[in-house]
Amino acid sequence: MSGKRYQIKRVYEPPAAADGLRVLVDRLWPRGVSKANGRIDLWAKDLAPSDKLRREFHAKPERWAEFVKAYVKELETPGAQAAVAELRSRKKNMITLLYAAKDQERNNAVALLGWLQRT
């Protein structure tokens, strides 16, 4: 991981200097967040789950384990791998993965963080 540290944060929380590089990892732009006020440095749509997977999980959040397994498969695609390579090439030590979901324990940023820490 070349010394990079990752953390997650809800996009609606105020930006902080300690956030480092702020990366939105949702496929849809969050409601009510302006590009200027959100201080989003990078919108990594290719790291977000597909629309199909996102909709399936939204409809059945109790299927968290199945969502994570399917999402990890999507993270192995060339587009996602290119986005990961871009993240890892950035000159910031801290990278904050931003998400809009209300559930702070089961969302794509949580799954992505776990995957990034394992790979």
C-alpha positions as CSV (number, residue, x, y, z in Angstrom):
1,M,0.0,0.0,0.0
2,S,3.1,2.3,-0.1
3,G,2.4,4.0,3.2
4,K,-1.1,5.3,2.3
5,R,-3.7,5.3,4.9
6,Y,-7.4,5.2,4.1
7,Q,-10.4,6.2,6.1
8,I,-14.1,6.7,5.3
9,K,-16.4,9.6,6.0
10,R,-19.9,10.5,5.2
11,V,-19.9,13.2,2.5
12,Y,-22.3,15.3,4.6
13,E,-19.8,15.7,7.4
14,P,-17.7,18.9,7.2
15,P,-14.3,18.6,5.5
16,A,-11.3,18.6,7.7
17,A,-7.6,19.3,7.0
18,A,-6.8,15.7,8.2
19,D,-8.9,14.2,5.4
20,G,-6.1,14.4,2.9
21,L,-7.3,13.5,-0.5
22,R,-11.1,13.4,-0.5
23,V,-12.5,10.9,-2.9
24,L,-16.2,10.4,-3.6
25,V,-16.8,6.6,-4.2
26,D,-20.5,6.8,-5.1
27,R,-21.8,6.5,-8.7
28,L,-24.4,9.2,-8.1
29,W,-23.5,12.7,-6.9
30,P,-24.9,13.2,-3.4
31,R,-28.0,15.3,-3.0
32,G,-27.6,18.8,-1.6
33,V,-23.8,18.8,-1.9
34,S,-22.2,21.4,-4.1
35,K,-18.9,20.7,-5.8
36,A,-17.3,23.6,-4.0
37,N,-18.7,23.1,-0.5
38,G,-18.1,19.3,-0.5
39,R,-14.4,19.8,-1.2
40,I,-14.3,16.6,-3.2
41,D,-10.9,16.2,-4.9
42,L,-11.8,13.2,-7.0
43,W,-15.0,11.5,-8.1
44,A,-14.0,7.9,-8.6
45,K,-17.2,6.5,-10.2
46,D,-15.3,3.4,-11.3
47,L,-14.8,2.4,-7.7
48,A,-18.5,2.6,-7.0
49,P,-20.7,-0.5,-7.3
50,S,-22.6,-0.9,-10.6
51,D,-26.1,0.6,-10.7
52,K,-27.6,-3.0,-10.7
53,L,-25.6,-4.0,-7.6
54,R,-26.4,-0.8,-5.8
55,R,-30.1,-1.2,-6.5
56,E,-30.1,-4.8,-5.4
57,F,-28.4,-4.0,-2.1
58,H,-30.6,-1.0,-1.5
59,A,-33.7,-3.2,-1.9
60,K,-32.3,-5.9,0.4
61,P,-29.7,-4.5,2.9
62,E,-29.8,-7.7,4.9
63,R,-27.8,-9.3,2.1
64,W,-24.7,-7.4,3.1
65,A,-22.3,-10.5,2.7
66,E,-23.6,-11.2,-0.8
67,F,-23.2,-7.5,-1.7
68,V,-19.6,-7.4,-0.5
69,K,-18.8,-10.6,-2.5
70,A,-20.3,-9.2,-5.7
71,Y,-18.7,-5.8,-5.2
72,V,-15.2,-7.3,-4.7
73,K,-15.7,-9.1,-8.1
74,E,-16.6,-5.7,-9.7
75,L,-13.4,-4.2,-8.1
76,E,-11.4,-6.7,-10.1
77,T,-12.5,-5.2,-13.5
78,P,-10.1,-3.1,-15.5
79,G,-11.9,0.2,-14.9
80,A,-11.9,-0.3,-11.1
81,Q,-8.3,-1.4,-11.2
82,A,-7.3,1.7,-13.1
83,A,-9.1,3.8,-10.5
84,V,-7.3,2.0,-7.7
85,A,-4.0,2.6,-9.4
86,E,-4.8,6.3,-9.7
87,L,-5.6,6.4,-5.9
88,R,-2.4,4.7,-5.0
89,S,-0.3,7.0,-7.3
90,R,-1.5,10.1,-5.5
91,K,1.0,11.9,-3.3
92,K,-1.2,12.1,-0.2
93,N,-0.6,9.9,2.8
94,M,-4.3,10.0,3.9
95,I,-7.1,9.2,1.5
96,T,-10.7,9.7,2.7
97,L,-13.3,7.7,0.9
98,L,-16.6,9.7,0.9
99,Y,-20.0,8.1,0.7
100,A,-23.6,9.4,1.0
101,A,-25.4,6.4,2.4
102,K,-27.2,6.8,5.7
103,D,-26.1,3.4,7.0
104,Q,-22.6,4.0,8.3
105,E,-21.7,0.3,8.9
106,R,-22.9,-1.3,5.7
107,N,-22.2,0.7,2.6
108,N,-19.8,0.5,-0.4
109,A,-17.2,2.7,1.2
110,V,-16.9,0.3,4.2
111,A,-16.6,-2.7,1.7
112,L,-14.1,-0.8,-0.4
113,L,-12.0,0.2,2.6
114,G,-11.8,-3.5,3.7
115,W,-10.8,-4.5,0.2
116,L,-8.1,-1.8,-0.1
117,Q,-6.6,-2.8,3.3
118,R,-6.4,-6.5,2.2
119,T,-4.9,-5.9,-1.3
